[in-house]
Amino acid sequence: DGHHDESATINYFNKIYPFLSQDAIIMFDDINWSKGMKNAWNTIKRDKRIKFTIDLYKLGICVVSTSLNNKKIFKFFL
């Protein structure tokens, strides 16, 4: 749970990415908290390095994997 700002969230993602294993999970909190956070989530989930995303409205889950070839995006509403 970091700084709830579009550019800060994207910067955090880009800073941690090089340190992830080949198969990793990244979770983002409050992805619909503000317009900026929605924009950040949309930018991150479209990133070519992310292979699988799950949108749980409040929480966004990204999967980085070398074994997945096709991008998959899932969105759930409670």
SETI-393689 format. One record per residue (C-alpha): chain; x, y, z; residue in one letter; residue number from 1. Coordinates in steps of 0.001 Angstrom, whole numbers. Layout:
% SETI-393689
<'A'; <X; Y; Z>; 'A'; NUM>
...
% end
This chain:
% SETI-393689
<'A'; <0; 0; 0>; 'D'; 1>
<'A'; <1997; 2939; -1293>; 'G'; 2>
<'A'; <1478; 6458; -2486>; 'H'; 3>
<'A'; <-1934; 6542; -4201>; 'H'; 4>
<'A'; <-817; 8552; -7193>; 'D'; 5>
<'A'; <-732; 7582; -10863>; 'E'; 6>
<'A'; <2895; 8399; -11593>; 'S'; 7>
<'A'; <4148; 7121; -8218>; 'A'; 8>
<'A'; <2373; 3775; -8701>; 'T'; 9>
<'A'; <3791; 3329; -12197>; 'I'; 10>
<'A'; <7251; 4306; -10940>; 'N'; 11>
<'A'; <7024; 1756; -8090>; 'Y'; 12>
<'A'; <6096; -925; -10621>; 'F'; 13>
<'A'; <9024; -54; -12878>; 'N'; 14>
<'A'; <11457; 71; -9943>; 'K'; 15>
<'A'; <10539; -3345; -8536>; 'I'; 16>
<'A'; <10174; -5132; -11860>; 'Y'; 17>
<'A'; <13903; -5860; -12395>; 'P'; 18>
<'A'; <14039; -7592; -9010>; 'F'; 19>
<'A'; <11147; -9998; -9634>; 'L'; 20>
<'A'; <11686; -13685; -10292>; 'S'; 21>
<'A'; <10743; -15087; -13708>; 'Q'; 22>
<'A'; <7386; -16125; -12250>; 'D'; 23>
<'A'; <6033; -13529; -9819>; 'A'; 24>
<'A'; <2847; -11979; -8491>; 'I'; 25>
<'A'; <2439; -8237; -7894>; 'I'; 26>
<'A'; <-558; -6869; -6012>; 'M'; 27>
<'A'; <-1844; -3304; -6179>; 'F'; 28>
<'A'; <-4258; -1943; -3574>; 'D'; 29>
<'A'; <-6999; 634; -4217>; 'D'; 30>
<'A'; <-6855; 424; -8017>; 'I'; 31>
<'A'; <-10199; 2236; -8297>; 'N'; 32>
<'A'; <-9602; 4725; -5481>; 'W'; 33>
<'A'; <-9123; 7696; -7823>; 'S'; 34>
<'A'; <-8890; 8557; -11502>; 'K'; 35>
<'A'; <-5094; 8510; -11227>; 'G'; 36>
<'A'; <-5080; 5045; -9678>; 'M'; 37>
<'A'; <-7454; 3779; -12385>; 'K'; 38>
<'A'; <-5087; 5182; -15022>; 'N'; 39>
<'A'; <-2080; 3580; -13321>; 'A'; 40>
<'A'; <-3832; 198; -13151>; 'W'; 41>
<'A'; <-4818; 418; -16830>; 'N'; 42>
<'A'; <-1238; 1281; -17797>; 'T'; 43>
<'A'; <214; -1565; -15747>; 'I'; 44>
<'A'; <-2257; -4221; -16883>; 'K'; 45>
<'A'; <-1553; -3346; -20550>; 'R'; 46>
<'A'; <2217; -3574; -20018>; 'D'; 47>
<'A'; <3672; -6280; -22283>; 'K'; 48>
<'A'; <5697; -7701; -19372>; 'R'; 49>
<'A'; <2485; -8602; -17516>; 'I'; 50>
<'A'; <954; -11868; -18739>; 'K'; 51>
<'A'; <-2093; -12247; -16502>; 'F'; 52>
<'A'; <-4187; -9797; -14499>; 'T'; 53>
<'A'; <-7112; -10105; -12138>; 'I'; 54>
<'A'; <-9173; -7035; -11285>; 'D'; 55>
<'A'; <-11032; -7461; -7979>; 'L'; 56>
<'A'; <-12170; -3818; -8074>; 'Y'; 57>
<'A'; <-10264; -2758; -4948>; 'K'; 58>
<'A'; <-7290; -5014; -5549>; 'L'; 59>
<'A'; <-5362; -5648; -8763>; 'G'; 60>
<'A'; <-3252; -8772; -9199>; 'I'; 61>
<'A'; <-595; -9086; -11900>; 'C'; 62>
<'A'; <1286; -12218; -12860>; 'V'; 63>
<'A'; <4696; -12136; -14497>; 'V'; 64>
<'A'; <5508; -15456; -16124>; 'S'; 65>
<'A'; <7921; -16743; -18711>; 'T'; 66>
<'A'; <5709; -19774; -19366>; 'S'; 67>
<'A'; <2549; -17902; -20420>; 'L'; 68>
<'A'; <2380; -16876; -24063>; 'N'; 69>
<'A'; <-1004; -15168; -24322>; 'N'; 70>
<'A'; <-2113; -12236; -22205>; 'K'; 71>
<'A'; <-5186; -12862; -20063>; 'K'; 72>
<'A'; <-7257; -10230; -18264>; 'I'; 73>
<'A'; <-9988; -11111; -15779>; 'F'; 74>
<'A'; <-12336; -8670; -14091>; 'K'; 75>
<'A'; <-14602; -9556; -11185>; 'F'; 76>
<'A'; <-17337; -7461; -9627>; 'F'; 77>
<'A'; <-18582; -8075; -6128>; 'L'; 78>
% end
